[in-house]
Amino acid sequence: MTAKPIMVQGTMSGAGKSLLAAGLCRIFAQDGYRVAPFKSQNMALNSSITAEGAEMGRAQVVQAEAAGVPPEAAMNPILLKPTNDTGSQVIVNGQAIGTMSARDYFAYKHNLIPDIMRAYDDLASRFDIIVIEGAGSPAEVNLKDDDIVNMGMARMAKSPVLLAGDIDRGGVFAQLLGTLMLLEDDERAMVKGLIVNKFRGDKTILDPGLDILRERSGIPIAGVVPYTLLDIDDEDSLSDRLDVRRAGALVDVAVIRLPKVSNFTDFIALSAIDGVGVRYVQRASDLGEPDLIILPGTKNTIADLKWLRESGIETVLLKRASAGTPVVGICGGYQMLGLEVSDPHGMEGGGTIRGVGLLPTRTVFEPEKRQVRVETSLGEVGGALAALSGMPVEGYEIHMGETFIDGEPVTASMINEGNVYGTYIHGVFDTRECAEALAGALFEAKGLDAANVQAVDMKAYKEEQYDKLAQAMRDNMDMDLIYRILEAGV
């Protein structure tokens, strides 16, 4: 049996495709179907590692979790991780094959169609429904030749399309009708339903516009989905999470917002603890006097280390560290905190750069990327965060380069020099025990009562969020229409 597909496309990046697809995955799974997400090509710095050691986009991991199935590389056969403004690392079937300029990749990508279809056909042979997500907009006319992720993918999968517009940004009727106008006749015929996403207010006020939308498009309205407050892993730097400026929390955690920040979902578990405020800092003047500073992961350690220095944040960071403020570096942030970063093979342009100098480490980039799931416990940890000693950790490593102290590879899951800490493990704070130990240490350092510090069970918390998303969509979408579209196909 071959799975039935349905595809969610959007009028622009950030229209909410990823969450709508996740919601459909959850609804279909709740209704008893075996469901798999699929996105032929994803561009994001937020990625994750499967149990098999393959790298894939975070959005499809979220969608797989919503569907109740293990994430696998076939759900996202191509992942592009931008290394600069004009080039990206290209990951195919979970493994990096090199870095290409945008122009070179555009010329090359048609060669990846067999990989895409092998992945899709494999999933289709094992599941009842495939929920496909598009990318950007299908009306980007300069990119339509050799399209492999929007209408090109819909054709290959013979999938009906739901087109979503973002009313929160304004102009949703122009978004939807303008997109339809720029599609070819056969492409327009594949669009079977329209979704107005992120609506705030009284839906009845919208009804006259919906009537015009139906009349002019000839396509039914599949739903008006409200703007719903959810705490679900974000795909990329468009995330509202990065703009948080939370004030008034008992404990202040400042995350340095690097230009190529990656895997910023590492801090959701901390922000979910009552009394802990997590904010993202781009300017030296905004750092202030936080209780903890985190230098997160990055796709370009050397470039972001230069930015850290040129922005003046390094100077303020050193000042806060000398005053005793705990500093934690994760992955690329860990590499930056050392004495030196070397790139002998030109993985990030080559050369050697001085590190921040807060850890006694030196990192050397190698062509092979380390990508592995991690389930371990932290060893002995000293300094202000000594409470982390022995805490269980579940996460993953995804980095290029090996880190050394006095010429010997670092094998500890976390190291520290005084109140400065480094680890390669993404998700290091996701376990309840580790999050509570960290938050408790920060509370106690301020003379606050840590007895009531309570972290959430992240797995259970995520399940609640997926159910909340699914219910919001069930309440505001025509699921009978969705099922008819799914059954009829194209």
C-alpha positions, 0 to 999 in steps of 0.5 A: 500500500502506498501512503496518501500525501497532503502538502502544506505550502505557504505564501512566504517564509514564516507563514506557519507551514512547519506548525501546520504540518506538525498539527496535521501529523498529530491529528492524523496520528490521533485518528489512528493513522501511521503518519510521516512528515516529509520535506524534500529540502530544508534550509535551517541552522536548527538541526538534530541527530537521529538514532542512526547518527544522521542529521536532519532539520529540526522541523521534521524532528518536531513533526515526527514527534507530533506523529509519534514516530522516530525521526529519520533522515528520509523525512528530510533528505536534503538539509542546507545549513548556511555558512555565510550569506551566499553559501551553505553546507549541503547535507544529503540523507543525513550526511554532509557532502560539501559546501556550495555557493547558492549559484552552484547549488542551484545548478546542482540540485536537480541531481538530487531528485533521485535521492529525494524520491528514494526517500519519499518512496521508502516512507510511502511504502511504510506509512498511511499518510505523508504530510509534506511541507514546502519551503518559502513560497511556490510563487518565487518565479526566479526559483521555479525552474527545477523546483524540488520543494514546492510545486515540483515536489507536489508533482513528484508526489502527486500530492494535493496542496493546502496553501497557507497565508499569514494574516498576522503580517497583514495583506493575507488576501493579497498573499493568497490570491497573488500566489495563485495568480503566479502559479501555472494552470496545472499548479493552481489546479493542485491547490485544494484548500486555503488556510488563513493562519495566525488570526487574532480577533473575532472571525466574523469580521473576516467573513466578507473577505473570506467570501471574496477569497472563495469567489475569486480563487474558486478554492474552498477555505480549509480553515482560519487558524488562530494565533496560538501560544505554543512552546514548540521547537522552532525551525530557524532564526525567524523564531520569535523566541530570539526576540525575547527581552524578558525582564523581572525574572528572579534569575536572568540567563543571557544567551549571546545571539550569534549571527549564525546561531544554531540549535537555540532550542537548547534553552527551552527547558530553562525558560520553562522553569518558573522564575528563570528568564532567558533572553538573547543578546546582540549588543554589548550594552544589553548584556548587563549583569546576568546570573548566567551567560551562555555562548550557544552553538553556531554554524560558523565558529570562526566568523562568529568569534570575529563578530563577538570580538568586533561587537565588543561583547567579548570584552564585556563577557570577559569582564563578567567572567572575571567578576564570577558570573558563570559562563557556559559554552555549547558546541561552537560556543565551547570552541570559542571559549578556548585559547585557539581555533584552527582550520587547517583544511579550510572548512570555514575559510582556513587559518587560526584565530585566537579564542576568548581564552577562558578555557585551556582548550585548543580546537582543530577543525577536521573534514569529518563531522561528528554527529551522534546521539548522547546518553550519559551523565556529567562527570565531576563539575566544579565551580558555581555549577558544581551541582551539575556533577553526575546529572543525567544527560540526553542529547546529541553532538553535531560539530566539526573539529576536535578539542584538546587540552595540552595536546590530549583530546578532551573526553569529558562530557563537560569541562570547567575552569573556575566558573567557565564551562564547555560541552559539545552536547546539545540538549544538555539541559533538557533532562529535568534533573540537569535543568533543576540542578542548574536553576537551583545553583543559580537561585542559591547563588543569589540567596534565593530559596531553591527548594521549589525550583521545578523543571518540566518533563520535556517529553511530557511537556512537548506532548502537551504542546502538540495536543494543544496545537492539534486541538486548535487546528481541529477547532478551526479547520474543516477536517472533513474537507481535509480528509476529502482532499486527502482521499481524492488526491490530485 
